[in-house]
Amino acid sequence: PYNVENVNYKIVEVAYKEIGNIGGEKYWRFFDKSEYSNWCAMFVSWCAYQVGFIDAGIMPMCASTREMETWYKERDLWYDADIVPEPGMIIHFDYSTILDYSHQDGVSDHVGIVVKADEENVYIIEGNMSNSFYNEKVSLRVNG
């Protein structure tokens, strides 16, 4: 989303309040799903909806990371891994299993919300890590 008048911090605040939700039912029900589904993108979309980003057209309402990736790329809003993310940005990961970067295929497998970042680390809130929430630090990687 666009960083206008600290609007991005609103999505971070919403995400923080969701830490502790286990199972993600709230988010997959939001997408009218009747049973469990991978919910990292649904969580991000739910947070975006809560702060008006969906209605404003600055973020997509997506149930999958790949659908979300396509939405950003079609609007020229996709950034490569060579930038330092800003709070409220949506960060995508490409890996076949959690923290296994040896099987990258060039498309998004997981998504989270950036809380803060520096030149070496990015701090994120993400849903659907072991069917729960994580507020964690990950090392920035440059694909090469």
HUWO-V751145 format. One record per pair of residues at least 24 apart in sequence whose C-alpha atoms are under 6 Angstrom apart, sorted by the first residue. I is the first residue (numbers start at 1). J is the second residue. Records with the same first field share a line. If there is no record, write none. Layout:
I=J ; J
This chain:
1=58
8=88
9=88
11=47
12=88
19=133
22=132
23=131 ; 132
39=128
40=111 ; 127 ; 128
41=65
65=108
66=108
81=142
87=114 ; 115 ; 116
88=113 ; 114
89=114
